Amino acid sequence: MLMLLLLLTATEPGHAGRVKGTKAANDSCVCKVNFTMRAFPTQHFEKAGQLVQNCGDTLQELQNRVTQTNGELPKIQAIIKNVTARIEPLKYLDTKGIHNALHLRQLSQDLEEISQMINTAHSENQSAETQKLKEEVVKIQEEVKKMFKDDTFNLETTREKLRSLHNRVQSCRTIPGDFRNACYIRIMTNIGSPVITKLNPHDKSYISGAWGREAKRESEDVYWTQPLANSHKYGIQVRLYRSYEDFMASKNHRDENVASSYTGADAIQGPGTVLYGGAVYYQCYNKDEICRYDLESEETKRLTLPNVGINNKFPYCYYSCRDYTDIDLSTDEQGLWAIYATESNHGNIVLSRLDTETFNITHTWKTRLFKKSVTNAFMVCGVLYATRYADTYREEVFYAFDTDTGHEDNTLSLPLEKVSAGVASLNYNPIDRKLYMYNDGYLLAYQTSF
């Protein structure tokens, strides 16, 4: 019997075994090997197989995520592009009014203008309030002088004081006696469900425009509609009805063209149109001006709004931006108002009262309400109201600014029912005390309560 050394390959390196063998008749060596001594590593093999499977599953999941991300990427890029475009008009805030305060020289000029207004108001309508304003403006003038001397700036705080003084002196200036008497209750308490719901008489595709009723008591009672037929941005025609019955039946109307073309100088831009005293008021095409078209004489006059942002610089924009709503006209018991925004007021709403006889601005108030944070606004009894989107079928009046007191209230919650999401225009009529809404092509009217 021979002792033979047999090296056996094992699962781990360096393993060998010694096996006894016998010599056969043909001189061959016969060995018997018991392989149970070196069992196949099944558990290790199964673990390795499971790891391979898990790796494959993970790679497949990763591949699926990459594919999904590639599919979502265009949407993300579109959102970034949209946000970038919306931020672009606000870049001026980096250098004007927020991060860098107003220069002292500009502040001094503003203070001088307000001082002159206070003196004028005191001479026209002397009262304890105007006397108090004179004392306050002297105090602020001393503060500004101290800023020059000490080189210590607190401009934004001073600027807010000036805004408040400006609004208070506007309320103290000579205003017709019935301005407050007709509206002894200042704030609305309720807005009812729509009492009129009607598709506009032009075409259901006209989703932007305005409508309402003649807002001046002494004028002929007329219902009117004004669709923006060109890209939902421009218009040239106002449709007039002599009675409520004719309006509801869409008959016996008269179409009045205020311009010869959609890009003419007198064309209508945006849905801020109103009818007051036999004249149509609207934003002139591509201008920082209000146009007044007299229905009788067919003549057009213009009024410039100083420093107003136009061409989608400060549109209504709470839920989705409504094109070319930079200048909005509104009516109430007091008369005609312009609602807009300026860079100097940081894009916040500026409110101007207009004299329709002389066609000029008589009073101006500055609010702290950012115009792009609301869906629409309107005037009632000298109070500015603003709305915001609640859902597709509901709007909410959430803000009020009283021109009588200068007080701002953002705690209101007055619901407005809608039939569609978008609000193109919203205007109040002091004769019937109804709100008139142009709601994505539908014409809605609501009864207000005080």
CORPE-V729888 format. One record per backbone hydrogen bond with DSSP energy under -0.5 kcal/mol. NH is the residue of the N-H (numbers start at 1). CO is the residue of the C=O. E is the energy in kcal/mol with one decimal. If there is no record, write none. Layout:
# CORPE-V729888
nh: (NH:NH)
co: (CO:CO)
e: (E:E)
This chain:
# CORPE-V729888
nh: (2:4:4:6:6:7:8:15:17:19:21:22:24:24:27:30:30:31:32:33:35:37:38:39:42:45:46:47:48:49:50:51:52:53:54:55:56:57:58:59:60:61:62:63:64:65:66:67:68:69:70:71:72:73:74:76:77:78:79:80:81:82:83:84:85:86:87:88:89:90:91:93:94:95:96:97:98:99:101:107:108:109:110:111:112:113:114:115:116:117:118:119:120:121:122:123:124:125:131:132:133:134:135:136:137:138:139:140:141:142:143:144:145:146:147:148:149:150:151:152:153:158:159:160:161:162:163:164:165:166:167:168:169:170:171:172:173:179:180:181:182:183:184:186:189:190:192:195:196:198:200:206:207:210:212:214:215:217:219:222:223:224:225:226:228:229:230:231:233:234:235:238:239:240:241:242:247:248:249:250:250:251:254:256:256:257:258:258:259:264:267:268:269:270:270:274:276:276:279:280:281:281:282:284:285:287:290:291:292:293:293:294:294:295:295:298:301:303:305:306:308:309:317:317:318:322:323:325:328:328:329:330:332:336:337:338:339:340:342:343:346:347:348:349:350:351:352:353:354:355:356:359:360:362:363:365:367:370:371:373:374:375:376:378:380:383:384:385:386:387:388:390:390:391:394:395:396:397:398:398:399:400:401:402:403:403:406:409:412:414:415:416:418:424:424:425:427:429:430:433:434:435:436:437:437:438:439:439:440:441:442:443:444:444:445:446:447:448:449)
co: (21:2:19:4:17:5:6:12:6:4:2:30:22:28:24:22:28:29:20:31:33:34:35:36:40:41:42:43:44:45:46:47:48:49:50:51:52:53:54:55:56:57:58:59:60:61:62:63:64:65:66:67:68:69:70:72:73:74:75:76:77:78:79:80:81:82:83:84:85:87:88:90:91:92:92:100:93:93:99:103:104:105:106:107:108:109:110:111:112:113:114:115:116:117:118:119:120:121:127:128:129:130:131:132:133:134:135:136:137:138:139:140:141:142:143:144:145:146:147:147:151:154:155:156:157:158:159:160:161:162:163:164:165:166:167:168:169:176:177:177:178:180:181:184:449:449:447:445:445:443:441:203:205:226:224:222:275:215:216:220:241:212:239:210:208:227:234:229:230:230:268:256:225:254:223:252:243:244:245:246:247:246:240:238:254:255:236:256:236:261:264:235:283:233:268:281:274:279:276:293:274:279:291:289:267:284:303:282:301:280:291:292:299:278:293:294:292:290:288:304:305:341:371:374:374:316:321:322:326:339:272:337:335:354:330:352:328:350:348:307:343:342:345:369:340:365:338:363:336:360:354:355:355:353:353:351:349:368:347:370:371:387:387:385:383:380:401:378:399:376:396:391:394:394:391:416:388:414:386:396:386:409:384:407:382:401:402:400:398:397:413:395:393:422:438:438:436:434:428:429:429:446:427:435:444:425:437:442:438:207:439:198:437:442:196:435:193:433:190)
e: (-0.9:-0.8:-0.8:-0.7:-0.7:-0.6:-0.7:-1.1:-1.0:-1.0:-1.6:-2.4:-0.6:-3.6:-1.7:-3.2:-0.5:-0.5:-0.7:-0.6:-0.9:-1.4:-1.4:-0.5:-2.5:-2.2:-2.9:-2.5:-2.5:-2.5:-2.6:-2.5:-2.2:-2.3:-3.0:-2.5:-2.3:-2.6:-2.7:-2.6:-2.1:-2.5:-2.6:-2.3:-2.3:-2.3:-2.4:-2.4:-2.6:-3.0:-2.5:-1.6:-1.9:-1.9:-0.6:-2.3:-2.8:-2.2:-2.3:-2.6:-2.4:-2.3:-2.9:-2.7:-2.2:-2.0:-2.1:-1.9:-0.7:-2.1:-1.7:-2.0:-2.1:-1.3:-1.6:-1.2:-0.7:-1.3:-0.6:-2.4:-2.6:-2.0:-2.5:-2.4:-2.2:-2.2:-2.3:-2.3:-2.1:-2.1:-2.6:-2.2:-2.2:-2.8:-2.4:-1.9:-2.1:-2.7:-2.0:-2.0:-2.2:-2.1:-1.8:-2.3:-2.5:-1.6:-1.8:-2.2:-2.2:-1.8:-1.7:-2.4:-2.1:-2.0:-1.7:-2.0:-2.1:-3.1:-1.6:-0.6:-0.6:-1.8:-3.1:-2.1:-1.7:-2.2:-2.2:-2.1:-2.5:-3.0:-2.2:-2.2:-2.5:-1.6:-1.6:-1.2:-1.3:-2.0:-0.6:-0.9:-1.5:-1.1:-0.6:-0.7:-2.3:-1.4:-2.9:-2.8:-1.2:-1.9:-2.6:-2.0:-1.7:-2.1:-2.1:-3.0:-1.6:-0.5:-1.4:-0.6:-2.3:-2.4:-2.0:-3.1:-2.6:-1.0:-2.1:-0.8:-2.3:-1.9:-2.0:-2.5:-2.8:-2.8:-3.0:-0.5:-2.0:-2.6:-1.9:-0.8:-0.8:-2.1:-2.1:-3.2:-0.5:-0.5:-2.8:-0.5:-0.9:-1.4:-1.8:-3.2:-2.1:-3.1:-0.5:-2.0:-0.5:-2.6:-0.8:-2.9:-2.6:-0.5:-1.8:-2.2:-1.3:-1.7:-3.0:-3.5:-2.7:-2.9:-0.5:-0.6:-2.6:-2.1:-0.5:-2.2:-2.2:-1.8:-2.4:-0.7:-1.4:-2.4:-0.6:-1.5:-1.3:-2.3:-0.7:-0.8:-0.5:-2.5:-1.4:-2.3:-1.8:-0.7:-2.9:-2.6:-3.2:-2.2:-0.8:-0.7:-2.4:-3.0:-2.0:-3.0:-3.5:-2.9:-2.4:-2.4:-2.6:-3.0:-0.7:-1.6:-1.0:-2.6:-1.1:-3.2:-2.6:-0.7:-2.1:-1.9:-1.3:-2.5:-0.8:-2.1:-2.1:-1.7:-2.8:-3.0:-1.7:-2.6:-2.2:-0.5:-1.8:-2.2:-1.5:-3.2:-2.2:-3.0:-1.8:-0.7:-1.3:-2.4:-2.2:-2.5:-2.0:-0.7:-3.0:-3.1:-1.0:-2.1:-0.6:-3.1:-1.8:-0.6:-2.6:-1.0:-2.3:-2.5:-0.5:-1.4:-0.8:-2.3:-3.5:-0.5:-3.0:-2.1:-0.7:-3.3:-0.8:-0.5:-1.7:-4.0:-2.6:-0.6:-1.6:-2.1:-0.5:-1.9:-2.4)
